[in-house]
Amino acid sequence: MLAENALHIYTDGSSFSSPRRGGIGIRFVLIDSQGRETTIDSRHPGFEGATNNQMELQACIEALEEARRRGLANSVTKIVVHADSQYVVDHVYQAKFIWPKRQWTTSTGTPVSNVELWKQLVKGIKNAGCPVYFEWVQGHSTDAHNRAVDKMAKASAKSVLRPPLSVVSVRKKWTTESVSIGSVQMLGQRLSIRVVTCERLRQHKLWKLKYEVISKASPFFGKVDIIFATDLLRDGHSYSVRVNQETANPRIVKIFRELTDPDGTPRSKSVKANG
């Protein structure tokens, strides 16, 4: 049973691969004094190159902005956002009160992902005009509103697309393994790696890299993980590097040289910071 005197907002995000694109779904639900529901569906174009987490955040951002613009919360005492994303629901508190004090890093020192989106969401909460609460709803449940926004999000991802929310350069992996955070232990060792994706984190002045280990002698050969670097390592290129000793906060501490292609063609040996 939905609470009266509240604006209920159902949101969902969706993401597809090959090519990567995402979409959002939004439904507003108002309850009158007799307990009758009025629903308003809001349809939006999707985004190129979007991840599921980005779309979950973007759905909440656009929903709160639309509610404010249309005055949907003018006669209620609170807004309740219903989302099936634990990523959003579990981290709203940290985004409001914890991460800004830590310069948008986690308790282990790793950079928070999607910082700009989190900042927009926090701003939307502050500008909502009344208290905003987030409640988790089981995805693909019997909840008709959740099913509706799930359908809208998928349709959004298949519609005319807006530009990407962030620019990530991507290359195809050589290994068949999927990315597994922490699968490569940081032991201060020297590794040969191949960069699969490259994303600039402007808030932190770092590069976020998805990489695969190509050192055949390494016990982590073929593993795919995430690491951060102050210098640019380009996607599709291979490097000999040294890593730190914090698996919970992985960093490249030294770049020795750029390696050759599998066919023996040498790559440029100069590696400089960019951006």
C-alpha positions in Angstrom: 0.0 0.0 0.0 1.5 3.3 -1.1 1.4 6.2 1.5 -1.0 9.0 0.9 0.0 12.7 0.8 3.2 11.6 -1.0 4.5 11.7 -4.6 5.7 8.2 -5.4 8.2 8.0 -8.3 9.1 4.6 -9.8 12.4 4.6 -11.8 14.4 2.1 -13.7 17.5 2.0 -15.9 18.4 -0.5 -18.6 21.6 -1.2 -20.5 22.3 -3.3 -23.6 25.6 -4.3 -25.2 26.8 -4.6 -28.8 26.6 -1.7 -29.2 26.4 -0.4 -25.6 23.4 1.8 -25.0 21.0 2.5 -22.2 17.6 3.8 -21.3 15.4 5.1 -18.4 11.9 4.6 -17.3 9.9 6.9 -15.0 6.4 6.8 -13.6 4.8 9.2 -11.1 2.0 7.9 -8.8 -0.2 10.2 -6.8 -2.7 8.9 -4.1 -5.9 10.9 -3.4 -7.8 11.0 -0.1 -9.9 8.0 -1.1 -6.7 6.0 -1.8 -7.1 6.1 -5.6 -4.0 6.2 -7.7 -3.2 8.6 -10.6 -0.3 7.5 -12.7 1.8 9.6 -15.1 4.3 7.9 -17.3 7.3 9.9 -18.6 9.2 8.6 -21.6 12.7 9.7 -22.5 15.3 8.9 -25.1 18.2 6.7 -24.1 22.0 7.2 -24.2 24.8 5.9 -26.2 27.5 3.9 -24.4 25.6 3.8 -21.0 26.1 1.4 -18.2 23.2 0.1 -16.1 24.4 2.0 -13.0 24.5 5.2 -15.0 21.0 4.7 -16.2 19.7 3.9 -12.7 21.1 7.2 -11.5 20.0 9.2 -14.6 16.4 8.0 -14.2 16.3 9.3 -10.6 17.9 12.6 -11.7 15.5 13.2 -14.5 12.5 12.1 -12.4 13.2 14.6 -9.6 13.9 17.4 -12.1 10.6 16.7 -13.9 8.6 16.5 -10.7 10.0 19.9 -9.6 9.4 21.5 -13.1 5.8 20.2 -13.2 5.0 21.0 -9.6 4.0 17.4 -8.9 5.2 17.6 -5.3 3.7 21.0 -4.5 0.8 19.5 -2.5 2.5 16.5 -0.8 4.7 16.2 2.3 7.3 13.9 0.9 8.6 12.2 -2.3 9.3 8.5 -2.3 11.6 7.1 -5.0 11.0 3.4 -5.6 14.0 1.9 -7.4 15.1 -1.7 -8.0 18.8 -0.6 -8.0 20.6 -1.4 -4.8 23.5 0.6 -6.2 21.4 3.7 -5.9 19.4 3.0 -2.8 22.3 1.7 -0.8 24.6 4.7 -1.6 22.4 7.8 -1.5 23.4 8.5 2.1 27.1 8.2 1.3 26.7 10.5 -1.7 24.9 13.2 0.5 27.1 13.1 3.6 30.2 10.9 3.3 31.8 10.9 -0.1 32.0 14.7 -0.4 34.1 14.9 2.8 36.4 12.2 1.4 36.9 14.0 -1.9 34.6 11.4 -3.5 36.6 8.4 -2.5 35.5 5.2 -0.7 36.6 4.0 2.7 39.5 2.2 1.0 40.6 5.2 -1.0 39.3 4.1 -4.4 37.6 6.8 -6.6 33.8 6.8 -6.5 32.4 6.0 -9.9 29.9 8.3 -11.7 30.7 11.2 -9.5 29.0 13.8 -11.7 25.8 11.9 -11.7 25.9 11.4 -8.0 26.4 15.2 -7.6 23.4 15.9 -9.9 21.2 13.5 -7.9 22.2 15.1 -4.6 21.4 18.5 -6.1 18.0 17.2 -7.2 17.2 15.9 -3.7 18.1 19.3 -2.2 15.9 21.2 -4.8 12.9 18.8 -4.5 11.0 21.1 -2.2 10.2 18.4 0.3 12.0 15.4 1.9 13.0 12.7 -0.5 13.2 9.1 0.5 14.5 6.1 -1.4 12.9 2.6 -1.2 14.2 -0.5 -2.8 11.7 -2.6 -4.8 12.4 -6.2 -6.0 13.2 -6.0 -9.7 10.9 -7.9 -12.1 8.5 -8.3 -9.2 4.7 -8.4 -9.2 4.7 -4.7 -8.6 2.9 -3.3 -11.7 4.6 0.1 -11.5 8.1 -1.6 -11.4 7.2 -3.7 -14.4 6.0 -0.6 -16.3 9.2 1.4 -15.8 11.3 -1.7 -16.7 9.4 -1.9 -20.0 9.9 1.9 -20.6 13.6 1.7 -19.8 14.1 -1.0 -22.4 12.1 0.9 -25.0 14.2 4.0 -24.2 17.4 2.1 -24.8 16.1 1.1 -28.2 14.9 4.6 -29.2 16.8 7.6 -30.6 19.8 8.0 -28.4 21.5 11.0 -26.7 25.3 11.3 -26.5 27.2 9.3 -23.9 27.2 10.5 -20.3 30.9 9.8 -20.1 33.5 8.9 -22.7 35.1 5.5 -22.4 37.4 4.1 -25.0 36.9 0.4 -25.4 38.8 -2.5 -27.1 37.9 -6.2 -27.3 39.5 -8.4 -24.7 41.9 -11.2 -25.7 40.9 -13.3 -22.8 37.5 -15.0 -22.4 37.3 -14.0 -18.7 35.0 -11.3 -17.4 36.1 -8.4 -15.2 36.4 -9.4 -11.6 37.3 -6.7 -9.1 40.2 -7.8 -6.9 41.0 -10.8 -9.0 44.6 -9.5 -9.5 46.3 -9.1 -6.1 48.4 -6.0 -5.7 51.7 -7.2 -4.4 54.0 -4.5 -5.7 54.9 -6.8 -8.6 55.8 -6.0 -12.2 53.1 -7.0 -14.7 52.6 -6.9 -18.4 49.0 -5.7 -19.0 46.8 -4.8 -22.0 44.4 -2.0 -21.5 40.8 -2.8 -22.5 38.9 0.3 -21.5 40.1 3.8 -20.5 38.1 6.5 -18.8 39.2 9.9 -17.5 38.0 10.6 -13.9 38.3 14.4 -13.8 37.2 14.7 -10.2 40.2 12.6 -9.1 42.6 13.5 -11.9 43.1 9.8 -12.6 42.5 7.3 -15.4 40.3 4.3 -14.7 41.5 1.3 -16.6 40.0 -2.1 -17.2 42.9 -4.3 -18.1 43.9 -7.9 -18.7 47.1 -9.5 -17.5 49.3 -10.8 -20.3 52.3 -11.9 -18.2 52.3 -15.6 -18.9 54.5 -16.3 -15.8 52.0 -14.4 -13.5 49.5 -16.4 -11.5 47.0 -13.8 -12.6 47.5 -14.4 -16.3 44.3 -13.9 -18.2 42.5 -12.1 -15.3 40.6 -8.9 -16.0 40.5 -6.3 -13.3 40.3 -2.5 -12.7 43.2 -0.3 -11.8 43.9 3.5 -11.6 46.8 5.5 -13.0 47.9 9.1 -13.1 49.3 8.8 -16.6 47.3 7.8 -19.7 47.6 4.2 -20.9 45.7 3.9 -24.1 43.1 1.2 -24.7 44.3 -1.5 -27.0 47.9 -0.9 -26.0 50.1 -3.1 -23.8 52.5 -2.0 -21.1 55.0 -3.2 -18.6 54.1 -1.7 -15.2 54.6 -1.9 -11.5 51.6 -1.9 -9.2 51.2 -0.9 -5.6 50.5 -3.2 -2.6 46.8 -2.3 -1.9 44.4 -4.7 -3.6 41.5 -2.6 -2.3 42.9 0.5 -3.9 44.8 -0.7 -7.0 47.2 1.8 -8.6 49.9 1.7 -11.3 53.0 3.3 -9.6 55.4 3.0 -12.5 55.3 2.5 -16.3 58.5 0.9 -17.6 57.7 0.8 -21.3 55.1 0.2 -23.9 55.2 -3.4 -25.3 55.0 -4.6 -28.9 52.0 -5.9 -30.7 51.6 -9.7 -30.9 53.0 -9.5 -34.5 56.2 -7.9 -33.1 55.4 -4.3 -34.3 56.9 -2.0 -31.7 54.7 0.7 -30.1 55.7 4.2 -29.0 57.9 4.1 -25.9 56.9 7.5 -24.7 54.1 7.6 -22.2 52.9 11.0 -21.0 50.0 12.3 -18.9 47.1 13.6 -20.9 44.1 15.6 -19.7 
